[in-house]
């Protein structure tokens, strides 16, 4: 025979979270250890944390403090705030939040906190069940906990944020530096992306600055939309007929990029001086980019004006 599981209202098992369930967690810390997969020992109830009292403070295998917050009902902002305050006050790097009903927004918040390498957070759902006429037994389900994947995601987000900030600063400096030399990008604002552009006077054509980690570029970018592959290629080939004269006017070779199967085409001058990761070279890189852009615009306008 196989018994049938039935849920038991938590308040029939633990009437008060502080006096009943917190005491039970203290006396059965091994159940919580199994739930989070983390060895926990030496639990203490109502430990002082400044003017507050932590539900439980235990220790991990290395003797580090672990803060445990206990709720009988739905998770709420008050308990989340307390949990974070307790961690800072007792110097804990691990927190466990046990609740009857973890709300989705708090599950998402704990997952977000775990993207940081500063601390580890666990959120568990606790239920009481019985099989047939058995005594009630606890059922702990881990909703979210720390993982290498979460840490990696957090590192990636941090790197992206840093990259966006660096590029925005770079573009602000370049646009300010270019003001006295050319009006081509005068109406453009700094961007977090790796390029900024201004119209070339014909639909689908733009003069773009491009920045990478350790190099940059000035280019004419040709793209008239998702169904304009043939038209993009036709415009590119119309300009490319004057390649020798354009490069002579520019003062050096250019990259003529119109790969079969790719929608957009470009005519580019690559600058090897540096990129957004080379902060010490920004002034020289920006000057070289402005010179290349001015030279490219002048060469194209004088040799192939009918294509622009």
The 8 nearest C-alpha neighbors of each residue, nearest first, counted from 0:
[[1, 2, 3, 131, 130, 4, 132, 133],
 [0, 2, 3, 130, 131, 4, 132, 129],
 [3, 1, 130, 131, 0, 4, 132, 129],
 [2, 4, 130, 131, 5, 1, 129, 132],
 [5, 3, 130, 129, 128, 2, 131, 6],
 [4, 6, 129, 128, 130, 3, 7, 131],
 [7, 5, 128, 127, 129, 8, 4, 126],
 [6, 8, 127, 128, 9, 5, 135, 129],
 [9, 7, 11, 10, 6, 127, 12, 126],
 [8, 10, 12, 11, 13, 127, 7, 126],
 [9, 11, 14, 13, 12, 8, 15, 71],
 [12, 10, 9, 8, 13, 14, 7, 127],
 [11, 13, 9, 10, 14, 8, 135, 127],
 [14, 12, 10, 19, 20, 15, 11, 9],
 [13, 15, 10, 11, 12, 19, 16, 9],
 [16, 14, 19, 18, 17, 13, 20, 10],
 [15, 17, 20, 19, 71, 18, 21, 70],
 [18, 16, 21, 15, 19, 20, 22, 54],
 [19, 17, 15, 16, 22, 21, 20, 14],
 [18, 20, 13, 15, 22, 16, 21, 17],
 [19, 21, 23, 16, 22, 13, 24, 17],
 [22, 20, 24, 17, 23, 19, 16, 18],
 [21, 23, 25, 19, 20, 24, 18, 26],
 [22, 24, 20, 26, 21, 25, 27, 19],
 [25, 23, 27, 21, 28, 22, 26, 20],
 [24, 26, 22, 23, 28, 27, 42, 21],
 [25, 27, 23, 24, 28, 22, 42, 29],
 [28, 26, 24, 29, 25, 30, 23, 31],
 [27, 29, 31, 30, 25, 24, 26, 32],
 [30, 28, 32, 27, 31, 33, 39, 38],
 [31, 29, 33, 28, 32, 27, 34, 24],
 [30, 32, 34, 28, 33, 29, 35, 24],
 [33, 31, 29, 37, 38, 30, 34, 35],
 [32, 34, 36, 30, 31, 35, 29, 37],
 [35, 33, 31, 32, 36, 139, 30, 141],
 [34, 36, 37, 32, 33, 31, 141, 121],
 [37, 35, 33, 32, 34, 38, 31, 39],
 [36, 38, 32, 35, 39, 33, 59, 34],
 [39, 37, 32, 59, 60, 40, 36, 29],
 [40, 38, 59, 58, 32, 57, 37, 28],
 [39, 41, 58, 57, 42, 59, 38, 28],
 [40, 42, 57, 58, 43, 39, 56, 28],
 [43, 41, 57, 56, 25, 40, 55, 44],
 [42, 44, 56, 55, 57, 46, 41, 25],
 [45, 43, 55, 54, 46, 56, 42, 25],
 [46, 44, 54, 52, 53, 55, 47, 43],
 [47, 45, 53, 52, 44, 43, 48, 55],
 [46, 48, 52, 51, 49, 53, 45, 50],
 [49, 47, 51, 52, 88, 50, 85, 89],
 [48, 50, 51, 47, 88, 52, 85, 89],
 [49, 51, 48, 47, 52, 88, 53, 85],
 [52, 50, 48, 49, 47, 53, 85, 46],
 [53, 51, 47, 45, 46, 48, 54, 50],
 [52, 54, 45, 46, 55, 47, 48, 85],
 [55, 53, 45, 44, 68, 67, 52, 69],
 [56, 54, 44, 67, 43, 53, 45, 66],
 [55, 57, 66, 43, 42, 65, 67, 64],
 [58, 56, 42, 65, 41, 64, 40, 39],
 [59, 57, 64, 62, 63, 40, 65, 39],
 [58, 60, 39, 62, 61, 63, 38, 40],
 [59, 61, 62, 38, 58, 39, 63, 40],
 [62, 60, 59, 63, 58, 64, 38, 39],
 [61, 63, 58, 59, 60, 64, 40, 57],
 [62, 64, 58, 59, 61, 65, 91, 60],
 [65, 63, 58, 91, 57, 56, 66, 62],
 [66, 64, 57, 93, 58, 56, 94, 91],
 [65, 67, 94, 56, 55, 95, 86, 93],
 [68, 66, 95, 55, 94, 96, 56, 54],
 [69, 67, 96, 54, 97, 95, 82, 66],
 [68, 70, 97, 96, 98, 67, 54, 21],
 [71, 69, 98, 72, 97, 16, 99, 68],
 [70, 72, 99, 98, 16, 69, 73, 9],
 [73, 71, 99, 70, 100, 98, 74, 101],
 [74, 72, 100, 101, 99, 75, 98, 102],
 [75, 73, 101, 102, 98, 100, 72, 78],
 [74, 76, 77, 78, 73, 79, 105, 102],
 [75, 77, 79, 78, 80, 74, 105, 81],
 [78, 76, 80, 75, 79, 81, 74, 82],
 [77, 79, 81, 80, 76, 75, 82, 74],
 [80, 78, 76, 82, 81, 77, 83, 75],
 [81, 79, 77, 83, 78, 82, 76, 84],
 [80, 82, 78, 84, 79, 83, 85, 77],
 [81, 83, 79, 85, 80, 84, 78, 86],
 [84, 82, 86, 80, 85, 81, 79, 87],
 [85, 83, 81, 87, 86, 82, 88, 80],
 [86, 84, 88, 82, 83, 87, 81, 89],
 [87, 85, 91, 83, 84, 88, 89, 90],
 [86, 88, 90, 84, 85, 89, 83, 91],
 [87, 89, 85, 86, 90, 48, 84, 49],
 [88, 90, 86, 91, 87, 85, 48, 64],
 [91, 89, 87, 86, 88, 92, 64, 85],
 [92, 90, 86, 64, 93, 89, 65, 87],
 [91, 93, 118, 119, 90, 86, 94, 65],
 [94, 92, 119, 65, 91, 118, 120, 66],
 [93, 95, 66, 120, 65, 67, 121, 119],
 [94, 96, 67, 121, 120, 122, 66, 68],
 [95, 97, 122, 68, 67, 121, 69, 123],
 [96, 98, 123, 69, 124, 122, 70, 68],
 [99, 97, 70, 124, 100, 71, 125, 101],
 [98, 100, 125, 72, 71, 124, 73, 126],
 [101, 99, 73, 98, 72, 102, 74, 124],
 [102, 100, 74, 73, 98, 124, 103, 99],
 [101, 103, 105, 104, 74, 100, 106, 73],
 [102, 104, 106, 105, 107, 101, 108, 100],
 [105, 103, 107, 106, 102, 108, 101, 109],
 [104, 106, 108, 107, 102, 103, 109, 101],
 [105, 107, 103, 109, 104, 108, 110, 102],
 [108, 106, 110, 104, 105, 109, 111, 103],
 [107, 109, 105, 111, 110, 106, 104, 112],
 [108, 110, 112, 106, 111, 107, 105, 113],
 [109, 111, 107, 113, 108, 112, 106, 143],
 [112, 110, 108, 114, 109, 113, 107, 115],
 [113, 111, 109, 114, 110, 115, 108, 120],
 [114, 112, 110, 115, 111, 145, 119, 120],
 [115, 113, 153, 150, 149, 111, 112, 152],
 [116, 114, 113, 117, 153, 112, 150, 118],
 [115, 117, 118, 150, 114, 113, 119, 153],
 [118, 116, 115, 92, 119, 113, 112, 114],
 [119, 117, 92, 93, 116, 120, 115, 113],
 [118, 120, 93, 145, 113, 92, 94, 121],
 [121, 119, 94, 144, 93, 95, 113, 145],
 [122, 120, 144, 95, 143, 96, 94, 123],
 [121, 123, 96, 143, 142, 95, 97, 141],
 [124, 122, 141, 97, 142, 140, 96, 98],
 [123, 125, 140, 98, 99, 139, 97, 100],
 [124, 126, 139, 99, 138, 98, 123, 140],
 [127, 125, 138, 137, 99, 139, 128, 9],
 [126, 128, 137, 7, 136, 138, 6, 135],
 [129, 127, 6, 136, 135, 7, 5, 137],
 [128, 130, 135, 133, 5, 4, 136, 134],
 [131, 129, 4, 3, 133, 2, 132, 5],
 [130, 132, 133, 3, 2, 129, 4, 5],
 [131, 133, 130, 134, 129, 135, 2, 3],
 [134, 132, 130, 129, 131, 135, 136, 128],
 [133, 135, 129, 136, 132, 130, 128, 131],
 [136, 134, 129, 128, 127, 133, 137, 7],
 [135, 137, 128, 127, 129, 134, 138, 126],
 [138, 136, 127, 126, 128, 139, 125, 135],
 [137, 139, 126, 125, 127, 140, 136, 128],
 [138, 140, 125, 124, 34, 123, 137, 126],
 [141, 139, 124, 123, 142, 125, 138, 34],
 [140, 142, 123, 143, 122, 124, 34, 139],
 [143, 141, 123, 122, 140, 124, 106, 144],
 [144, 142, 122, 141, 121, 110, 106, 109],
 [143, 145, 121, 120, 122, 146, 142, 110],
 [146, 144, 113, 119, 120, 149, 121, 147],
 [147, 145, 149, 148, 150, 144, 113, 114],
 [146, 148, 150, 149, 151, 145, 152, 114],
 [147, 149, 151, 146, 150, 152, 114, 145],
 [150, 148, 114, 152, 146, 151, 147, 113],
 [149, 151, 114, 147, 153, 152, 148, 115],
 [152, 150, 148, 154, 153, 149, 147, 155],
 [153, 151, 149, 155, 150, 154, 148, 156],
 [152, 154, 114, 150, 156, 151, 155, 115],
 [153, 155, 151, 157, 152, 156, 158, 150],
 [154, 156, 152, 158, 157, 153, 159, 151],
 [157, 155, 159, 153, 158, 154, 160, 152],
 [156, 158, 154, 160, 155, 159, 153, 161],
 [157, 159, 161, 155, 156, 160, 162, 154],
 [160, 158, 162, 156, 161, 157, 163, 155],
 [161, 159, 157, 163, 162, 158, 156, 164],
 [162, 160, 158, 164, 159, 163, 165, 157],
 [161, 163, 159, 165, 160, 164, 158, 166],
 [164, 162, 191, 160, 166, 161, 165, 159],
 [163, 165, 167, 161, 162, 166, 160, 168],
 [166, 164, 162, 168, 167, 163, 169, 161],
 [167, 165, 169, 163, 168, 191, 164, 170],
 [166, 168, 191, 190, 164, 170, 169, 165],
 [169, 167, 171, 165, 166, 170, 164, 172],
 [168, 170, 166, 172, 167, 171, 165, 173],
 [171, 169, 173, 189, 167, 172, 168, 174],
 [172, 170, 168, 189, 174, 169, 173, 167],
 [171, 173, 175, 169, 170, 174, 176, 168],
 [172, 174, 170, 176, 175, 285, 171, 177],
 [175, 173, 177, 171, 176, 172, 170, 178],
 [176, 174, 172, 178, 173, 177, 171, 179],
 [175, 177, 173, 174, 178, 172, 179, 285],
 [178, 176, 174, 180, 175, 179, 181, 173],
 [179, 177, 175, 180, 176, 181, 174, 182],
 [178, 180, 177, 181, 176, 182, 175, 174],
 [179, 181, 177, 178, 182, 176, 289, 293],
 [182, 180, 183, 178, 177, 179, 293, 184],
 [181, 183, 185, 184, 178, 180, 177, 179],
 [182, 184, 181, 185, 197, 186, 206, 198],
 [185, 183, 187, 186, 182, 197, 196, 174],
 [184, 186, 182, 187, 183, 178, 174, 181],
 [185, 187, 184, 188, 183, 197, 182, 174],
 [186, 188, 184, 185, 189, 197, 196, 195],
 [187, 189, 190, 186, 171, 174, 170, 195],
 [190, 188, 170, 171, 167, 187, 191, 174],
 [191, 189, 167, 192, 188, 170, 195, 166],
 [190, 192, 163, 167, 166, 164, 193, 189],
 [193, 191, 190, 194, 163, 166, 195, 167],
 [192, 194, 210, 209, 211, 166, 191, 195],
 [193, 195, 209, 208, 192, 210, 207, 196],
 [194, 196, 208, 207, 190, 209, 193, 197],
 [197, 195, 207, 206, 205, 208, 194, 198],
 [196, 198, 206, 205, 184, 199, 207, 183],
 [197, 199, 205, 200, 204, 206, 196, 201],
 [198, 200, 205, 204, 201, 206, 197, 307],
 [201, 199, 198, 307, 202, 204, 205, 203],
 [202, 200, 204, 199, 307, 203, 198, 205],
 [203, 201, 204, 200, 223, 198, 199, 205],
 [202, 204, 223, 222, 221, 201, 205, 224],
 [205, 203, 221, 199, 202, 220, 201, 198],
 [206, 204, 198, 199, 220, 197, 219, 207],
 [205, 207, 219, 197, 196, 218, 199, 220],
 [208, 206, 196, 218, 195, 217, 205, 209],
 [207, 209, 217, 195, 194, 216, 196, 218],
 [210, 208, 194, 216, 215, 193, 207, 217],
 [209, 211, 215, 193, 274, 194, 214, 216],
 [212, 210, 214, 274, 213, 215, 275, 193],
 [211, 213, 274, 276, 275, 214, 210, 277],
 [274, 214, 212, 273, 211, 276, 275, 277],
 [215, 213, 274, 273, 271, 211, 270, 212],
 [214, 216, 210, 270, 209, 211, 274, 269],
 [217, 215, 269, 209, 270, 268, 208, 218],
 [216, 218, 208, 292, 268, 267, 207, 291],
 [219, 217, 267, 207, 266, 206, 220, 268],
 [218, 220, 206, 266, 265, 205, 207, 267],
 [221, 219, 265, 205, 204, 218, 264, 206],
 [222, 220, 204, 264, 263, 203, 265, 231],
 [223, 221, 263, 203, 224, 231, 204, 220],
 [222, 224, 203, 227, 231, 221, 202, 225],
 [225, 223, 227, 226, 222, 203, 228, 262],
 [224, 226, 227, 223, 262, 228, 222, 263],
 [227, 225, 224, 228, 223, 229, 262, 230],
 [226, 228, 230, 224, 229, 223, 225, 231],
 [229, 227, 262, 231, 230, 226, 232, 263],
 [230, 228, 232, 231, 227, 233, 226, 262],
 [229, 231, 233, 227, 232, 228, 234, 223],
 [232, 230, 228, 234, 229, 233, 222, 227],
 [231, 233, 235, 229, 230, 234, 236, 228],
 [232, 234, 230, 236, 235, 231, 229, 237],
 [235, 233, 237, 231, 232, 236, 230, 238],
 [234, 236, 232, 238, 237, 233, 239, 231],
 [237, 235, 239, 233, 238, 234, 232, 240],
 [236, 238, 234, 235, 239, 240, 233, 306],
 [237, 239, 235, 236, 240, 241, 303, 306],
 [238, 240, 236, 242, 241, 237, 235, 255],
 [241, 239, 238, 242, 237, 236, 243, 235],
 [240, 242, 239, 244, 243, 238, 245, 303],
 [243, 241, 239, 245, 244, 240, 246, 238],
 [242, 244, 246, 245, 241, 247, 240, 239],
 [245, 243, 247, 241, 246, 242, 248, 302],
 [244, 246, 242, 248, 298, 247, 243, 241],
 [247, 245, 249, 248, 243, 251, 252, 244],
 [248, 246, 244, 250, 245, 249, 243, 251],
 [247, 249, 245, 298, 246, 250, 244, 294],
 [250, 248, 246, 294, 298, 247, 251, 295],
 [251, 249, 247, 248, 246, 252, 294, 245],
 [250, 252, 246, 249, 247, 253, 248, 268],
 [253, 251, 246, 254, 250, 268, 249, 247],
 [252, 254, 268, 267, 255, 246, 251, 266],
 [253, 255, 267, 266, 256, 268, 252, 269],
 [256, 254, 266, 253, 265, 257, 267, 239],
 [255, 257, 265, 264, 254, 258, 266, 267],
 [258, 256, 264, 259, 255, 265, 232, 263],
 [257, 259, 261, 256, 260, 264, 262, 263],
 [260, 258, 261, 257, 262, 232, 228, 256],
 [261, 259, 258, 262, 228, 257, 263, 229],
 [262, 260, 259, 258, 263, 257, 228, 264],
 [261, 263, 228, 260, 264, 222, 225, 231],
 [262, 264, 222, 221, 261, 231, 265, 228],
 [265, 263, 257, 221, 256, 220, 231, 235],
 [264, 266, 220, 256, 219, 221, 267, 255],
 [267, 265, 255, 219, 218, 254, 256, 253],
 [266, 268, 218, 254, 253, 217, 265, 269],
 [267, 269, 253, 217, 216, 218, 254, 270],
 [270, 268, 216, 215, 267, 271, 217, 214],
 [271, 269, 215, 216, 272, 214, 268, 288],
 [272, 270, 214, 273, 269, 215, 213, 274],
 [273, 271, 284, 270, 214, 283, 274, 280],
 [272, 274, 213, 214, 271, 277, 284, 280],
 [213, 275, 273, 214, 212, 211, 277, 276],
 [274, 276, 212, 277, 166, 211, 278, 165],
 [275, 277, 212, 274, 278, 213, 165, 273],
 [278, 276, 274, 275, 280, 279, 273, 213],
 [279, 277, 281, 280, 276, 275, 274, 273],
 [278, 280, 277, 281, 282, 283, 276, 273],
 [281, 279, 278, 283, 277, 282, 284, 273],
 [280, 282, 284, 278, 283, 279, 285, 277],
 [283, 281, 285, 284, 280, 286, 279, 173],
 [284, 282, 286, 285, 280, 281, 287, 272],
 [285, 283, 281, 287, 272, 286, 282, 273],
 [284, 286, 288, 282, 287, 283, 173, 281],
 [287, 285, 289, 283, 288, 284, 290, 282],
 [286, 288, 290, 284, 285, 289, 291, 283],
 [287, 289, 285, 291, 286, 290, 292, 284],
 [288, 290, 292, 286, 291, 287, 293, 285],
 [291, 289, 287, 293, 288, 292, 294, 286],
 [292, 290, 288, 294, 289, 293, 295, 287],
 [293, 291, 289, 295, 217, 294, 290, 288],
 [294, 292, 290, 296, 295, 291, 297, 289],
 [293, 295, 291, 297, 249, 292, 296, 298],
 [296, 294, 292, 298, 297, 293, 249, 291],
 [295, 297, 293, 299, 294, 298, 300, 292],
 [296, 298, 294, 300, 295, 299, 301, 293],
 [299, 297, 295, 248, 245, 301, 249, 296],
 [300, 298, 303, 296, 302, 301, 297, 295],
 [299, 301, 304, 297, 298, 303, 302, 296],
 [300, 302, 298, 299, 304, 303, 297, 245],
 [301, 303, 299, 300, 298, 245, 304, 244],
 [302, 304, 299, 305, 306, 300, 301, 238],
 [305, 303, 300, 307, 306, 301, 302, 299],
 [304, 306, 303, 307, 300, 302, 238, 237],
 [307, 305, 304, 303, 238, 237, 234, 201],
 [306, 304, 305, 201, 200, 199, 303, 300]]
